[in-house]
Amino acid sequence: MNPEKPLVSVLTTAYNTEKYIGAAIESVLAQTMPDFEFVLRDDGSTDSTLEILEGYAKKDARIKIFSGPNTGMAAGTNELIKKARGTFIGLLDSDDLLAPTALEETVKVFQNNPSAGMVYTDHYDMAEDGTVRGLGFRCRIPYSKERLLIDMMTFHFRMFRRSTFDIVGLMDTSLEAAPDYDLCLRVSEQCRIVHLPRPLYCYRVHDKSISTSRRHEQINASKLAVERALKRRGLDRAYELFVQLSSKFTLVKRA
């Protein structure tokens, strides 16, 4: 293991996630494959997130901390991609968790598939308190470049060859609510994507996540990402995207 050239860079942008960031960091430190660096950026948090990050960095030299004003997840992630030194780059949201073998198993897929530019795994949905609810519904959707236009099955965990970003570019900061979807669409057009059907990621569902708190903005950003993809693929004259919104009501017991 060369500390100056780690095999994997795990990247996380954190904003006011003091409640969850410790568990996210612990899940990375518990990896069975130790050849990684963990690069985190505090995105202008107003709570104790930065102090928590700095505390972990003092305990493990593989953790690298950066901080700056609140620029959003896309811009923050782009900054970290530029700083990352790994051959492979994995993305972890600050409120989620990696399974202990996530890095080891995903890297093996790359090693067995030299032409792959991106690998994604299955994931579990997890309640705010960490209770696992079950396999995420996107895991049941088979991958195809065409199906990705209407279903984002390339959800979590996502790892990229560093060279993939040289080919497709970084995250689009104009699509702050859905930059990862746009990135996956662009990667699918230029590189081979491989699905690893193993639940190696826990996605935390809570009321402050983008998927919940900014749902309509996320839908609009996703629509724009797909329309851009249709144009890039020369399909915009043949196809028009229609988005149908549906309501779902859930009763939550009061605290």
C-alpha positions as CSV (number, residue, x, y, z in Angstrom):
1,M,0.0,0.0,0.0
2,N,1.4,3.3,-1.1
3,P,0.0,6.2,0.9
4,E,0.9,8.6,-1.9
5,K,-0.9,6.6,-4.4
6,P,-3.9,4.7,-2.8
7,L,-5.8,2.3,-4.9
8,V,-9.2,3.9,-4.0
9,S,-10.3,7.4,-3.1
10,V,-13.6,7.5,-1.2
11,L,-15.2,11.0,-1.5
12,T,-17.8,12.6,0.7
13,T,-19.2,16.1,0.8
14,A,-20.9,16.9,4.1
15,Y,-23.3,19.7,5.1
16,N,-24.9,19.8,8.5
17,T,-24.8,16.0,9.0
18,E,-23.4,15.9,12.5
19,K,-26.1,13.3,13.3
20,Y,-24.9,10.8,10.7
21,I,-21.4,11.6,9.6
22,G,-19.7,9.6,12.3
23,A,-21.4,6.4,11.3
24,A,-20.5,7.1,7.6
25,I,-16.8,7.5,8.5
26,E,-16.8,4.4,10.7
27,S,-18.2,2.4,7.8
28,V,-15.3,3.4,5.6
29,L,-12.7,2.7,8.3
30,A,-14.2,-0.8,8.8
31,Q,-13.4,-1.7,5.2
32,T,-11.7,-5.1,4.6
33,M,-9.5,-3.5,1.9
34,P,-7.3,-1.0,3.7
35,D,-5.7,0.5,0.5
36,F,-7.7,3.7,0.3
37,E,-7.8,7.4,1.2
38,F,-11.0,9.0,2.5
39,V,-11.3,12.6,1.3
40,L,-14.1,14.7,2.8
41,R,-15.2,18.3,2.4
42,D,-17.2,20.2,4.9
43,D,-19.6,22.3,2.8
44,G,-19.9,25.3,5.1
45,S,-21.7,23.5,7.9
46,T,-23.2,25.5,10.7
47,D,-23.3,22.5,13.2
48,S,-20.4,20.4,14.5
49,T,-19.8,18.5,11.3
50,L,-16.4,20.0,10.7
51,E,-15.2,19.3,14.2
52,I,-16.3,15.7,13.9
53,L,-14.4,15.3,10.6
54,E,-11.2,16.9,12.1
55,G,-11.5,14.6,15.1
56,Y,-11.4,11.5,12.9
57,A,-8.6,12.9,10.7
58,K,-6.4,13.1,13.8
59,K,-6.9,9.4,14.4
60,D,-6.4,8.0,10.9
61,A,-3.9,9.4,8.4
62,R,-6.0,8.0,5.5
63,I,-8.6,10.7,6.2
64,K,-8.1,14.0,4.4
65,I,-10.3,17.0,5.4
66,F,-11.1,20.1,3.4
67,S,-13.6,22.8,4.1
68,G,-15.1,25.8,2.4
69,P,-18.2,27.9,1.9
70,N,-21.5,26.2,1.0
71,T,-21.3,25.5,-2.7
72,G,-23.5,22.4,-2.9
73,M,-22.9,18.7,-3.4
74,A,-21.9,18.8,-7.1
75,A,-19.3,21.6,-6.8
76,G,-18.0,20.0,-3.6
77,T,-17.6,16.6,-5.1
78,N,-15.9,18.1,-8.2
79,E,-13.3,19.7,-5.9
80,L,-12.7,16.4,-4.2
81,I,-12.4,14.5,-7.5
82,K,-9.6,16.9,-8.5
83,K,-7.8,16.3,-5.2
84,A,-8.3,12.5,-5.2
85,R,-5.2,10.4,-5.9
86,G,-6.7,6.9,-6.2
87,T,-7.0,4.8,-9.4
88,F,-10.6,4.3,-8.5
89,I,-13.0,6.8,-7.1
90,G,-16.0,5.9,-4.9
91,L,-18.8,8.2,-3.8
92,L,-20.4,8.0,-0.3
93,D,-23.1,10.4,0.8
94,S,-22.5,11.8,4.3
95,D,-25.6,10.2,5.8
96,D,-25.2,6.7,4.3
97,L,-23.1,3.6,5.0
98,L,-20.8,1.2,3.2
99,A,-20.8,-2.5,3.8
100,P,-17.4,-3.7,5.1
101,T,-16.5,-5.4,1.8
102,A,-17.8,-2.6,-0.5
103,L,-14.4,-1.4,-1.7
104,E,-12.9,-4.9,-1.9
105,E,-15.7,-6.4,-4.0
106,T,-16.1,-3.4,-6.3
107,V,-12.4,-3.2,-7.1
108,K,-12.4,-6.9,-8.0
109,V,-15.1,-6.2,-10.6
110,F,-12.9,-3.5,-12.2
111,Q,-10.0,-5.9,-12.1
112,N,-12.1,-8.6,-13.9
113,N,-13.5,-6.1,-16.3
114,P,-10.7,-3.9,-17.7
115,S,-13.1,-2.0,-20.1
116,A,-15.4,-0.9,-17.3
117,G,-15.6,2.8,-16.6
118,M,-18.1,2.5,-13.7
119,V,-19.4,-0.2,-11.3
120,Y,-22.5,0.2,-9.2
121,T,-23.9,-2.2,-6.6
122,D,-27.2,-2.9,-5.0
123,H,-28.3,-1.1,-1.8
124,Y,-30.5,-1.5,1.2
125,D,-32.9,1.2,2.2
126,M,-32.3,2.3,5.8
127,A,-34.5,4.2,8.2
128,E,-33.3,7.4,9.9
129,D,-32.3,5.4,13.0
130,G,-30.2,2.9,11.0
131,T,-32.8,0.1,10.8
132,V,-32.5,-1.7,7.5
133,R,-35.8,-1.8,5.7
134,G,-35.0,-4.0,2.8
135,L,-33.5,-4.1,-0.7
136,G,-34.0,-0.8,-2.6
137,F,-36.5,-1.0,-5.4
138,R,-34.0,0.2,-8.0
139,C,-32.0,-2.9,-7.5
140,R,-34.7,-4.9,-9.3
141,I,-34.3,-2.9,-12.5
142,P,-31.9,-4.5,-15.0
143,Y,-29.2,-2.1,-16.3
144,S,-29.2,-0.9,-19.9
145,K,-28.1,2.4,-21.4
146,E,-31.6,2.9,-22.8
147,R,-33.5,2.0,-19.7
148,L,-31.4,4.5,-17.8
149,L,-33.2,7.3,-19.6
150,I,-36.3,6.6,-17.6
151,D,-35.1,4.6,-14.5
152,M,-32.0,5.5,-12.5
153,M,-31.0,2.0,-11.5
154,T,-27.4,3.1,-11.2
155,F,-28.0,4.3,-7.6
156,H,-25.5,3.1,-5.0
157,F,-22.6,2.2,-4.4
158,R,-20.9,3.9,-7.4
159,M,-17.2,3.6,-8.2
160,F,-15.5,5.0,-11.2
161,R,-12.1,4.7,-12.8
162,R,-10.4,8.0,-12.4
163,S,-9.9,8.1,-16.2
164,T,-13.7,8.1,-16.6
165,F,-13.8,11.7,-15.5
166,D,-11.2,12.6,-18.1
167,I,-13.6,11.2,-20.7
168,V,-17.0,12.5,-19.5
169,G,-16.1,15.5,-17.3
170,L,-17.2,16.3,-13.8
171,M,-20.6,16.8,-12.2
172,D,-22.8,19.5,-13.7
173,T,-23.3,22.1,-11.0
174,S,-26.4,23.5,-12.8
175,L,-28.2,20.3,-11.9
176,E,-27.6,20.5,-8.1
177,A,-30.7,18.3,-7.3
178,A,-29.7,15.5,-9.7
179,P,-26.0,15.8,-10.7
180,D,-25.4,12.1,-10.1
181,Y,-28.1,11.0,-12.5
182,D,-26.8,13.3,-15.2
183,L,-23.2,12.0,-14.6
184,C,-24.4,8.4,-14.9
185,L,-26.2,9.2,-18.2
186,R,-23.0,10.7,-19.6
187,V,-20.9,7.8,-18.4
188,S,-23.3,5.3,-20.0
189,E,-22.8,7.1,-23.4
190,Q,-19.0,6.9,-23.3
191,C,-18.0,3.9,-21.1
192,R,-19.1,0.5,-20.0
193,I,-21.1,0.3,-16.8
194,V,-21.1,-3.0,-14.8
195,H,-23.7,-3.9,-12.2
196,L,-22.5,-5.8,-9.1
197,P,-25.7,-7.4,-7.7
198,R,-24.7,-7.3,-4.1
199,P,-26.2,-4.9,-1.5
200,L,-23.0,-3.1,-0.4
201,Y,-24.5,0.2,0.5
202,C,-27.1,1.5,3.0
203,Y,-29.1,4.5,1.8
204,R,-30.6,6.4,4.7
205,V,-34.1,7.8,4.2
206,H,-35.0,10.8,6.2
207,D,-36.9,14.1,5.9
208,K,-33.8,16.3,5.2
209,S,-32.4,14.2,2.4
210,I,-32.5,15.7,-1.1
211,S,-34.8,13.0,-2.3
212,T,-37.3,14.0,0.3
213,S,-36.9,17.7,1.0
214,R,-36.2,18.8,-2.6
215,R,-38.3,16.2,-4.4
216,H,-39.9,18.5,-7.0
217,E,-36.6,20.2,-7.7
218,Q,-35.0,16.8,-8.1
219,I,-37.7,15.7,-10.6
220,N,-37.2,18.8,-12.7
221,A,-33.4,18.5,-12.7
222,S,-33.7,14.8,-13.7
223,K,-36.1,15.7,-16.5
224,L,-33.6,18.2,-17.8
225,A,-30.8,15.7,-17.5
226,V,-32.7,13.1,-19.6
227,E,-33.7,15.7,-22.2
228,R,-30.0,16.6,-22.6
229,A,-29.2,13.0,-22.9
230,L,-31.8,12.5,-25.6
231,K,-30.3,15.4,-27.6
232,R,-26.7,14.0,-27.2
233,R,-27.9,10.7,-28.4
234,G,-29.8,12.2,-31.4
235,L,-33.1,10.9,-30.1
236,D,-34.8,14.2,-29.3
237,R,-36.7,14.4,-32.6
238,A,-38.0,10.9,-32.2
239,Y,-38.8,11.0,-28.5
240,E,-40.3,13.5,-26.0
241,L,-40.1,12.9,-22.3
242,F,-43.3,12.8,-20.3
243,V,-43.2,12.9,-16.5
244,Q,-46.1,11.7,-14.5
245,L,-46.2,12.7,-10.8
246,S,-47.9,10.5,-8.3
247,S,-48.8,11.1,-4.7
248,K,-47.9,8.8,-1.8
249,F,-49.1,9.5,1.7
250,T,-47.4,8.0,4.7
251,L,-48.4,8.2,8.4
252,V,-45.4,8.7,10.7
253,K,-45.9,8.3,14.5
254,R,-45.1,11.5,16.4
255,A,-42.1,11.5,18.6
